[in-house]
Amino acid sequence: MLALMGPSGSGKTTLLNVLARRPAAASASVKGQVHLDNAPLQAKTLREISTYVEQEDALIGITRSPPRHLMFHTTDKISTQAA
């Protein structure tokens, strides 16, 4: 598990969007490469080994706590992959 922390406006979301190759980062100017175990990281591999759980205030009423929030998203990802 990784927690990326910093003040508002410091680029946390932009960094995660770039690493996850999300469309929200399409307008960002990005240079360099992302590697895993000294090999270029492919988008498919990234999706297989990780997930990006955004802060979604709309779900706070349902999940009520950070551990439940993560469990909700983990269960959702596992059931989506099994389908």
C-alpha distances in whole Angstrom, upper triangle without the diagonal:
4,7,10,13,17,20,21,23,21,19,16,16,19,16,14,17,18,15,15,19,20,23,23,22,26,28,26,27,25,26,24,22,18,18,16,18,21,22,21,19,20,19,20,17,14,15,15,12,10,10,11,11,13,15,18,20,22,20,20,23,22,18,19,16,13,12,15,14,10,12,15,13,12,16,17,15,16,20,20,20,22,25
4,6,10,13,17,18,19,17,16,12,14,16,13,11,15,16,13,14,17,18,22,21,20,23,25,23,24,22,23,22,20,17,17,16,18,20,21,21,18,20,19,20,18,15,16,17,13,11,11,10,11,12,14,17,19,22,20,20,23,23,20,20,17,13,13,16,15,12,15,17,15,14,18,19,17,19,22,22,22,25,27
4,6,10,13,15,16,14,14,10,12,15,13,11,14,16,14,15,18,18,22,20,20,23,25,22,24,22,23,23,22,19,20,19,21,23,24,23,20,22,21,22,21,17,18,19,17,13,13,11,11,11,12,15,17,20,19,18,22,22,19,19,16,12,13,16,14,12,16,17,16,16,19,20,19,21,24,24,24,27,29
4,7,10,12,13,11,10,7,9,11,10,9,12,14,13,14,17,17,20,18,17,21,22,19,21,19,21,20,20,17,19,19,21,23,23,22,20,22,20,22,21,17,19,21,18,15,14,11,12,11,12,16,17,21,20,19,23,23,21,21,18,14,16,19,16,15,18,20,18,18,22,22,21,23,26,25,26,29,30
4,7,9,11,9,10,7,10,13,11,11,15,16,16,17,20,19,22,19,19,23,23,20,22,21,23,23,22,20,22,22,25,26,27,26,24,25,24,26,25,21,22,24,22,18,17,15,14,13,12,16,17,21,20,19,23,24,21,21,18,15,17,20,17,17,20,22,20,21,24,25,24,26,29,28,29,32,34
4,7,8,6,8,7,10,12,12,13,16,17,17,19,21,20,22,20,19,22,22,20,21,21,22,23,23,22,24,24,27,28,29,27,25,27,26,28,27,24,25,27,25,21,20,17,17,15,14,18,18,22,22,21,25,26,24,23,20,18,20,23,20,20,24,25,23,24,28,28,27,29,32,31,32,35,36
4,6,6,9,9,11,13,14,15,17,19,19,21,23,22,23,20,19,23,22,20,22,22,24,25,26,24,27,28,30,31,32,30,28,30,28,31,30,26,27,30,28,24,23,19,19,16,15,18,18,22,23,21,25,26,25,23,21,19,22,24,22,22,26,26,25,27,30,29,29,32,34,33,34,37,38
4,6,8,8,10,12,13,14,16,18,19,20,21,20,21,17,17,21,20,18,20,21,23,25,26,25,27,28,31,32,33,30,28,30,28,30,30,26,27,30,28,24,22,19,18,15,14,16,16,20,21,20,23,25,24,23,22,19,23,24,21,22,26,26,24,26,29,28,28,31,33,32,33,36,37
4,6,8,9,9,11,13,14,15,17,19,20,18,19,15,15,18,17,15,17,18,21,22,24,23,26,28,31,31,31,29,27,28,26,29,29,26,26,29,28,25,23,19,19,16,15,18,18,21,23,22,26,28,26,26,24,22,25,27,24,24,28,27,25,27,31,29,29,32,34,32,33,37,38
4,6,9,9,10,12,13,14,16,18,19,18,19,16,15,18,17,15,16,16,18,20,21,20,23,25,28,28,28,26,25,26,25,28,28,24,25,28,26,23,22,18,19,16,16,19,20,23,24,24,27,29,27,27,25,22,25,27,24,24,27,28,25,27,30,30,28,32,34,32,33,36,37
4,6,5,6,9,10,10,12,14,15,14,16,13,11,15,14,11,13,13,16,17,18,17,21,22,25,25,26,23,22,23,21,24,24,21,22,25,23,20,19,16,16,14,15,18,19,22,23,23,27,28,26,26,25,22,24,26,23,22,26,26,23,25,28,27,26,29,31,30,30,34,34
4,5,5,6,9,10,11,12,14,14,16,13,12,16,16,13,15,15,17,18,18,17,19,20,23,24,24,22,20,21,20,22,22,18,19,22,21,17,16,12,13,11,12,15,17,20,21,21,24,25,23,23,21,18,21,23,19,19,22,22,20,21,25,24,23,26,28,27,27,31,32
4,5,5,6,9,10,10,12,10,12,9,9,13,14,12,15,14,17,18,18,17,20,21,24,25,24,22,20,20,18,21,21,17,17,21,20,16,14,11,11,9,10,13,15,18,19,19,23,23,22,22,21,18,20,22,18,18,21,21,18,20,23,22,20,24,26,24,25,28,29
4,5,5,6,9,10,10,9,11,8,6,10,10,8,11,11,14,15,16,15,18,20,23,24,23,20,18,19,17,20,20,17,18,21,20,17,16,13,14,12,14,16,19,21,22,23,26,27,25,26,25,22,24,25,22,21,24,24,21,22,26,24,22,26,28,26,26,30,30
4,5,5,6,9,10,10,12,11,8,12,13,10,11,10,12,13,13,12,15,17,20,20,20,17,16,17,15,19,18,15,16,19,18,15,15,12,14,13,15,18,20,23,23,24,27,28,26,27,25,21,23,25,22,20,24,24,21,22,25,24,22,25,27,25,25,29,30
4,5,5,6,8,8,11,10,9,12,14,12,14,12,15,15,14,12,15,16,19,20,19,17,15,15,13,16,16,12,13,16,15,12,11,8,10,10,12,15,18,20,20,21,25,25,23,24,22,19,20,22,18,17,20,20,17,18,21,20,18,21,24,22,22,25,27
4,6,5,6,5,8,6,5,9,11,10,12,11,14,15,14,13,16,17,21,21,20,17,15,15,12,15,16,13,13,17,16,13,12,9,11,10,13,15,18,20,20,22,25,25,24,25,24,21,23,23,20,18,22,21,18,19,22,20,18,21,23,21,21,25,26
4,5,5,6,9,8,5,8,10,8,10,8,10,11,11,10,13,15,19,19,18,15,13,13,11,15,15,12,14,17,17,14,14,12,14,14,17,19,22,24,24,26,29,29,27,29,27,24,25,26,23,21,24,24,21,22,25,23,21,24,26,23,23,27,28
4,5,8,11,11,9,11,14,12,13,10,12,11,9,7,10,12,16,16,15,12,10,11,9,13,12,9,11,14,13,11,11,10,13,14,17,19,23,24,24,25,29,28,26,28,26,23,24,25,22,20,22,23,19,19,23,22,19,21,24,22,21,25,26
4,5,9,10,9,11,14,13,15,13,15,14,12,10,13,13,17,18,16,14,10,10,8,10,11,7,8,12,12,9,9,8,11,12,15,17,21,22,22,23,27,26,24,26,25,21,22,23,20,18,20,20,16,17,20,18,15,18,21,18,18,21,22
4,7,8,7,8,11,11,12,11,13,13,12,10,13,15,19,19,17,14,11,10,7,11,12,9,10,14,14,13,12,11,14,14,18,19,23,24,24,26,29,28,27,29,28,25,26,26,23,21,23,23,19,20,23,21,18,21,23,20,19,23,24
4,5,6,7,10,11,13,13,15,16,15,14,17,18,22,23,21,17,15,13,10,13,14,12,11,15,16,14,12,10,13,12,15,17,20,21,21,23,26,26,25,27,26,23,25,25,21,20,22,21,18,19,22,19,17,20,22,19,19,23,23
4,5,5,8,10,13,13,16,18,17,17,20,22,25,25,23,20,17,16,13,15,18,15,15,18,20,17,16,14,16,14,17,18,21,22,22,25,28,27,27,29,28,26,27,27,24,23,25,24,20,22,24,21,20,23,24,21,21,25,25
4,6,7,8,12,13,16,18,18,18,21,23,26,27,25,22,19,18,15,18,20,17,17,20,21,18,16,13,15,13,15,16,19,20,21,23,26,26,26,27,27,24,26,26,23,22,25,23,20,22,25,22,21,24,25,22,23,27,27
4,5,5,8,9,12,14,15,15,18,20,24,24,22,19,17,17,14,17,19,16,16,20,21,18,17,14,16,15,17,19,21,23,24,26,29,29,28,29,28,26,28,28,24,23,26,25,22,24,26,24,22,26,27,24,25,28,28
4,6,8,9,13,15,15,16,19,22,26,25,23,19,18,17,14,18,20,17,18,21,22,20,19,17,19,18,20,21,24,25,27,29,32,31,31,33,32,29,31,31,28,26,29,28,25,26,29,26,24,27,29,25,26,29,29
4,7,9,13,16,17,18,22,24,28,27,25,22,21,20,18,21,23,21,21,25,26,23,22,20,21,20,22,23,25,27,28,30,33,33,33,34,33,31,33,33,30,29,32,31,27,29,32,29,27,31,32,29,29,33,33
4,6,10,13,14,15,19,22,26,25,23,20,19,19,17,21,22,20,21,24,24,22,21,19,21,19,21,23,25,27,28,30,33,33,32,34,32,30,32,32,29,28,31,30,27,28,31,29,27,30,32,29,30,33,33
4,7,10,13,15,18,22,25,23,22,19,19,19,18,22,23,21,22,26,26,24,23,21,23,22,24,26,29,31,32,33,36,37,35,37,35,32,34,35,32,31,34,33,30,31,34,32,30,33,35,32,32,35,36
4,7,9,11,15,18,21,20,19,15,15,16,16,19,20,18,20,23,23,21,21,19,22,21,24,26,29,31,31,33,36,36,35,36,34,31,33,34,31,29,32,32,28,29,32,31,28,31,33,30,30,34,34
4,7,10,13,17,20,17,17,14,15,16,16,20,20,18,21,24,23,22,23,21,24,24,27,29,32,34,34,36,39,39,37,39,37,33,35,36,33,31,34,34,31,31,34,33,30,33,35,32,31,35,36
4,7,10,13,16,14,13,11,12,14,15,18,18,17,20,22,21,21,22,21,24,24,27,30,33,35,35,36,40,39,37,39,36,33,34,36,33,30,33,34,30,30,33,32,29,31,34,32,30,34,35
4,6,10,13,11,10,7,8,10,12,15,15,13,17,19,18,18,19,19,22,23,26,29,32,34,34,35,38,38,36,37,35,31,32,34,31,28,31,31,28,27,31,30,26,28,31,29,27,31,32
4,7,10,9,8,6,6,9,10,13,12,10,14,16,14,14,16,16,20,21,24,26,30,32,31,32,36,35,33,34,32,28,29,30,28,25,27,28,25,24,27,27,23,25,28,26,24,28,29
4,7,6,5,4,5,9,11,13,11,10,14,15,14,14,17,18,21,23,26,29,32,34,33,34,37,36,34,35,33,29,29,31,29,26,28,29,26,24,28,27,24,25,28,26,24,27,29
4,5,5,6,6,9,11,13,10,9,13,13,11,12,15,17,20,22,25,28,32,33,32,33,36,35,32,34,31,28,27,29,27,24,26,27,24,22,25,25,22,23,26,25,22,25,27
4,6,8,9,12,15,15,12,12,16,15,13,15,18,20,23,26,29,31,35,37,35,36,39,38,35,36,34,30,29,31,30,26,28,30,27,24,27,28,24,25,28,27,24,27,30
4,7,9,12,15,17,14,14,18,18,16,18,21,22,26,27,30,33,37,39,37,38,42,40,38,39,36,33,32,34,33,29,31,33,29,28,31,31,27,28,31,30,27,30,32
4,6,9,13,14,11,12,16,16,15,17,20,21,25,27,30,33,36,38,36,38,41,40,37,39,37,33,32,34,32,29,30,32,28,27,30,29,26,26,29,28,25,28,30
4,6,10,12,10,11,14,15,14,16,18,19,23,25,28,30,34,35,35,36,39,38,36,38,36,32,32,33,31,28,30,31,27,26,29,28,24,25,28,26,24,27,28
4,7,8,7,7,10,11,11,12,14,16,19,21,25,27,31,32,31,32,36,34,32,34,32,29,28,30,27,24,26,27,23,22,25,24,21,22,25,22,20,23,25
4,5,5,6,9,10,11,12,14,16,19,21,25,27,30,31,30,32,35,34,32,34,33,29,29,30,27,24,26,26,23,22,24,23,19,20,23,20,18,21,23
4,5,5,6,9,10,11,12,13,17,18,22,23,27,28,27,29,32,31,29,32,30,27,27,27,25,22,24,23,20,19,21,20,16,18,20,18,16,19,20
4,5,5,6,9,10,12,14,17,19,23,24,28,28,27,30,32,30,29,32,30,27,27,27,25,22,23,23,19,18,20,18,15,16,18,15,13,16,17
4,5,5,6,8,11,14,17,20,23,25,29,29,28,30,33,31,29,31,29,26,25,26,24,21,22,22,19,17,20,19,15,16,18,16,14,17,19
4,5,5,6,8,10,14,16,20,22,25,26,25,27,30,28,26,28,26,23,23,24,21,18,20,20,17,15,18,17,14,15,18,16,14,17,19
4,6,6,6,9,12,15,18,20,24,24,22,25,27,25,24,26,25,22,21,22,19,17,18,18,14,13,15,14,10,12,14,12,10,14,16
4,6,8,11,14,17,21,22,26,26,24,26,29,27,24,27,26,23,22,22,20,17,17,18,15,13,15,14,10,11,14,12,9,12,14
4,7,11,13,17,20,22,25,26,24,25,28,26,24,26,24,21,20,21,19,16,16,18,14,12,15,15,11,12,15,14,12,15,17
4,7,10,13,16,18,22,23,21,22,25,23,21,23,21,18,17,18,16,13,14,15,12,10,13,13,10,11,15,14,12,15,18
4,6,10,13,15,18,19,17,19,22,20,18,20,19,15,15,16,13,10,12,12,9,8,12,11,8,10,13,12,12,15,17
4,6,10,12,15,17,15,17,20,19,17,19,17,14,15,15,12,10,13,13,9,10,13,12,10,13,16,14,15,18,19
4,7,8,12,13,12,13,16,15,13,15,14,11,12,12,9,7,10,10,7,9,12,11,10,13,15,15,16,19,20
4,6,9,11,11,12,15,15,14,15,14,12,14,14,10,10,13,12,10,12,15,14,13,17,18,17,19,22,22
4,6,9,9,9,13,13,12,13,12,10,13,13,9,10,13,12,11,14,16,15,16,19,20,20,22,24,25
4,5,6,7,10,11,10,12,12,11,14,13,9,11,14,12,11,14,16,14,16,19,20,19,21,24,24
4,5,5,8,10,10,10,11,11,14,13,10,13,15,14,13,17,18,17,19,22,22,22,25,27,27
4,6,7,8,10,11,13,13,16,14,11,14,16,13,13,17,18,16,18,21,21,21,24,26,25
4,5,5,6,8,10,11,13,10,8,11,12,9,10,14,14,13,16,18,18,18,21,23,23
4,5,5,5,7,9,11,9,7,11,13,11,12,15,16,16,18,20,21,21,24,26,26
4,6,5,9,11,13,11,10,14,14,12,14,17,17,17,20,22,22,23,26,27,27
4,6,9,11,12,9,8,12,12,9,12,15,14,14,17,19,18,20,23,23,24
4,6,8,8,5,5,9,9,7,10,12,12,13,16,17,17,19,21,22,23
4,7,9,7,7,11,11,11,13,15,16,17,19,21,21,23,25,26,27
4,6,5,6,9,10,10,13,14,15,17,18,20,21,23,24,26,27
4,5,5,6,9,10,11,12,14,15,17,18,20,21,23,24,26
4,5,5,6,9,10,10,12,14,15,16,18,20,21,22,24
4,5,5,6,9,10,10,12,14,15,16,18,20,21,22
4,5,5,7,9,10,11,13,14,16,17,19,20,22
4,5,5,6,9,10,11,12,14,15,16,18,20
4,5,5,6,8,10,10,12,14,15,16,18
4,6,5,6,9,10,11,12,14,16,17
4,5,5,6,9,10,10,12,14,15
4,5,5,6,9,10,11,12,14
4,5,5,6,8,10,11,12
4,6,5,6,9,10,11
4,6,5,6,9,10
4,5,5,6,9
4,5,5,6
4,5,5
4,5
4
